């Protein structure tokens, strides 16, 4: 039997008693096309590709992976799913800071 747990609160989810929600996030770099006035028909594409490959070889390998498309999948219980829908980017939770009363 497959056991599910909420990836947010870590509580076990029993699919026979409650709904398990799956949230998929597909994140990738947005590459906008160049405006027509920046396109040059006389450019050397092979030279541009060579320059790009040389610059990539100089960059740190980890930074290249940061730009790679990411596909994330999360299992959520109903309560965490509702919280996710209210604040999908976590903006509100980042603003809540607890200070001690010293």
LOMAR-802170 format. One line per 3 residues: number of its first residue (from 1); their letters; for each residue x, y, z of N, C-alpha, C. Coordinates in Angstrom, 2 decimals, m for minus. Each point is the difference from the previous one (the first is absolute). Layout:
NUM> A> X Y Z X Y Z X Y Z | ...
END
This chain:
1> XXX> 0.84 m1.18 0.00 m0.84 1.18 0.00 0.89 1.25 0.00 | m0.36 0.97 m0.79 0.76 1.24 m0.08 m0.44 0.93 1.12 | 0.97 0.58 0.68 m0.28 0.95 1.08 0.31 1.40 m0.50
4> XXX> m0.90 0.93 0.26 0.18 1.39 m0.40 0.13 0.87 1.23 | 0.83 1.02 m0.11 0.07 1.00 1.06 0.03 1.38 m0.67 | m0.51 0.97 0.73 m0.05 1.37 m0.50 1.42 0.55 m0.02
7> XXX> 0.41 0.54 m1.13 1.35 0.55 m0.13 0.16 1.32 0.73 | m1.08 0.58 0.47 0.08 1.27 0.72 0.01 m0.22 1.51 | m0.98 m0.74 0.52 m0.10 m0.17 1.46 0.49 m1.37 0.46
10> XXX> 0.32 m0.89 m0.94 0.54 m1.34 0.28 m1.01 m0.97 0.63 | m1.27 0.39 0.03 m1.04 m0.87 0.55 m0.32 m1.10 m1.00 | m0.26 m1.21 0.50 m0.39 m1.12 m0.86 m1.38 0.29 m0.62
13> XXX> m0.15 m0.36 m1.27 m1.26 0.19 m0.72 m0.57 m1.38 m0.31 | m1.20 m0.26 0.47 m0.69 m1.26 m0.29 m0.96 0.25 m1.16 | 0.34 m0.50 m1.21 m0.85 0.27 m1.17 m1.41 m0.56 0.12
16> XXX> m0.22 m0.96 0.90 m1.35 m0.57 0.19 m0.88 0.95 0.80 | 0.61 0.91 0.78 m0.77 0.88 0.87 0.03 1.47 m0.41 | 0.99 0.39 m0.79 0.08 1.41 m0.39 0.62 0.14 m1.39
19> XXX> m0.14 1.17 m0.55 0.53 0.27 m1.34 1.46 0.39 0.12 | 0.81 m0.58 m0.87 1.41 0.38 m0.10 0.13 0.88 m1.25 | 0.59 1.15 0.17 0.18 0.93 m1.12 1.43 m0.08 m0.51
22> XXX> 0.15 0.02 m1.31 1.31 0.01 m0.62 0.20 1.36 m0.65 | 1.07 0.67 0.39 0.34 1.30 m0.58 1.26 m0.19 m0.83 | m0.08 0.38 m1.26 1.16 m0.09 m0.90 0.42 1.42 m0.39
25> XXX> 1.30 0.24 0.08 0.54 1.31 m0.36 1.02 m0.22 m1.11 | m0.18 0.72 m1.09 0.90 m0.07 m1.14 0.66 1.37 m0.13 | 1.29 0.07 0.33 0.71 1.28 m0.03 1.11 m0.06 m1.04
28> XXX> 0.05 1.03 m0.84 1.03 0.07 m1.04 0.30 1.44 m0.34 | 1.17 0.22 m0.53 0.39 1.35 m0.40 m0.87 0.46 m1.16 | m0.42 1.24 0.05 m0.81 0.58 m1.08 0.94 0.70 m0.96
31> XXX> 0.09 m0.52 m1.18 0.88 0.58 m1.01 m0.86 0.75 m1.02 | 0.04 1.30 0.09 m0.78 0.82 m0.91 0.77 0.18 m1.30 | m0.70 m0.01 m1.14 0.69 0.20 m1.28 0.54 1.43 m0.10
34> XXX> 1.08 0.13 m0.76 0.59 1.32 m0.22 m0.93 0.83 m0.89 | m0.05 1.30 0.25 m0.77 0.86 m0.91 0.57 m0.07 m1.42 | m0.84 0.25 m0.98 0.42 m0.10 m1.40 1.18 0.90 m0.33
37> XXX> 0.12 1.16 0.64 1.09 0.91 m0.33 1.34 m0.50 0.51 | 0.00 m0.98 0.95 1.26 m0.54 0.50 0.47 m1.21 m0.79 | m0.87 m0.54 m0.86 0.39 m1.13 m0.83 0.87 0.51 m1.15
40> XXX> 1.07 m0.71 m0.25 0.92 0.40 m1.06 0.22 m1.20 m0.91 | m0.38 0.14 m1.28 0.13 m1.11 m0.94 1.45 m0.33 m0.32 | 0.91 0.93 0.24 1.41 m0.23 m0.34 0.80 m0.55 1.17
43> XXX> m0.66 m0.39 1.07 0.74 m0.49 1.16 0.50 m1.42 m0.25 | 1.05 m0.37 0.72 0.61 m1.31 m0.13 m0.53 m0.88 1.14 | m1.00 m0.82 m0.29 m0.61 m0.82 1.04 0.98 m0.98 0.62
46> XXX> 0.88 m0.59 m0.81 0.98 m0.95 0.53 0.95 0.67 0.98 | 0.40 1.23 m0.30 0.86 0.73 0.92 m0.75 0.31 1.29 | m1.27 0.38 m0.10 m0.80 0.27 1.19 m0.15 m1.25 0.86
49> XXX> m0.23 m1.15 m0.63 m0.14 m1.25 0.74 1.32 m0.35 0.67 | 1.09 0.17 m0.70 1.32 m0.27 0.59 0.27 0.89 1.20 | m0.35 1.27 m0.11 0.19 0.94 1.12 m0.87 m0.40 1.19
52> XXX> m1.24 m0.42 m0.28 m0.88 m0.42 1.08 0.54 m1.24 0.70 | 0.50 m0.97 m0.78 0.55 m1.22 0.59 1.24 0.30 0.84 | 0.83 0.91 m0.47 1.19 0.37 0.77 m0.39 0.69 1.30
55> XXX> m1.01 0.86 m0.04 m0.41 0.68 1.23 m0.65 m0.98 0.97 | m0.72 m1.00 m0.52 m0.61 m1.01 0.86 1.07 m0.86 0.66 | 1.08 m0.29 m0.71 1.07 m0.81 0.55 0.67 0.71 1.17
58> XXX> 0.00 1.32 m0.02 0.64 0.77 1.06 m0.88 0.13 1.24 | m1.31 m0.11 m0.17 m0.92 0.17 1.12 0.02 m1.22 0.90 | m0.39 0.20 1.22 m0.10 m1.08 0.98 m1.10 m0.97 m0.41
61> XXX> 0.25 m1.29 0.13 m0.97 m1.01 m0.42 m1.30 0.10 0.78 | 0.07 0.35 1.29 m1.21 0.11 0.81 m0.90 1.12 m0.48 | 0.58 1.10 m0.46 m0.83 1.11 m0.48 m0.72 m0.37 m1.29
64> XXX> 0.58 m0.90 m0.79 m0.68 m0.44 m1.21 m1.24 m0.83 0.36 | 0.11 m0.79 1.06 m1.14 m0.82 0.41 m1.12 0.86 0.55 | 0.33 1.18 0.56 m1.03 0.89 0.50 m0.91 0.49 m1.11
67> XXX> 0.52 0.12 m1.21 m0.78 0.48 m1.13 m0.75 m1.11 m0.72 | 0.28 m1.25 0.35 m0.66 m1.13 m0.66 m1.46 m0.04 0.43 | m0.88 m0.44 m0.88 m1.41 m0.12 0.38 m0.17 m0.94 1.18
70> XXX> m0.89 0.36 0.90 m0.27 m0.80 1.20 m1.46 m0.43 0.00 | m0.23 m1.25 0.30 m1.37 m0.52 0.15 m0.09 m0.57 1.41 | m0.83 0.64 0.82 m0.16 m0.39 1.39 m1.39 m0.57 0.22
73> XXX> m0.11 m0.95 0.92 m1.28 m0.64 0.31 m0.11 m0.13 1.50 | m1.16 0.41 0.55 m0.23 m0.04 1.43 m1.36 m0.64 0.28 | m0.04 m0.84 1.03 m1.26 m0.53 0.52 m0.41 0.88 1.17
76> XXX> m1.25 0.44 0.01 m0.49 0.86 1.08 m1.30 m0.55 0.57 | m0.16 0.17 1.31 m1.28 m0.31 0.63 m0.97 1.14 m0.32 | m1.27 m0.17 0.34 m0.99 1.03 m0.35 0.28 1.34 0.65
79> XXX> 0.43 m0.02 1.26 0.26 1.27 0.70 1.19 0.74 m0.63 | 1.07 m0.70 m0.29 1.17 0.64 m0.61 m0.28 0.43 m1.43 | m0.86 m0.74 m0.69 m0.39 0.39 m1.35 m0.75 1.33 0.01
82> XXX> m0.92 0.16 0.95 m0.74 1.27 0.12 0.97 1.15 0.31 | 0.95 m0.25 0.90 0.99 1.03 0.33 0.86 0.33 m1.22 | 0.35 m1.01 m0.79 0.79 0.22 m1.22 m0.78 0.87 m0.99
85> XXX> m1.28 m0.28 m0.17 m0.81 0.79 m0.93 m0.14 1.45 0.44 | m0.02 0.25 1.30 m0.12 1.37 0.51 1.29 0.79 m0.20 | 1.14 m0.69 0.04 1.29 0.69 m0.10 1.01 m0.91 m0.72
88> XXX> m0.17 m0.22 m1.31 0.85 m0.96 m0.72 1.48 0.34 m0.01 | 0.35 1.28 0.07 1.41 0.38 m0.03 0.61 0.15 1.40 | m0.81 m0.18 1.03 0.52 0.10 1.36 0.34 1.40 0.44
91> XXX> m0.60 1.00 m0.64 0.29 1.39 0.33 m0.48 0.36 1.39 | m1.22 m0.40 0.32 m0.57 0.33 1.30 0.75 m0.68 1.13 | 0.37 m1.26 m0.18 0.70 m0.72 1.06 1.41 0.55 0.21
94> XXX> 0.60 0.57 m1.04 1.33 0.58 0.15 m0.07 1.31 0.79 | m1.14 0.67 m0.01 m0.15 1.26 0.72 m0.26 m0.20 1.49 | m0.45 m1.20 0.38 m0.30 m0.27 1.40 1.30 m0.34 0.72
97> XXX> 0.40 0.85 0.91 1.23 m0.22 0.76 m0.36 0.06 1.49 | 0.43 m0.98 0.73 m0.29 m0.01 1.44 1.17 0.53 0.80 | m0.23 1.01 0.77 1.03 0.58 0.87 m0.34 m0.33 1.45
100> XXX> 1.03 m0.23 0.78 m0.24 m0.23 1.42 m0.26 1.33 0.71 | m0.64 m0.05 1.15 m0.32 1.25 0.72 1.07 0.24 1.07 | 1.17 0.35 m0.41 1.12 0.28 0.93 m0.05 1.42 0.48
END
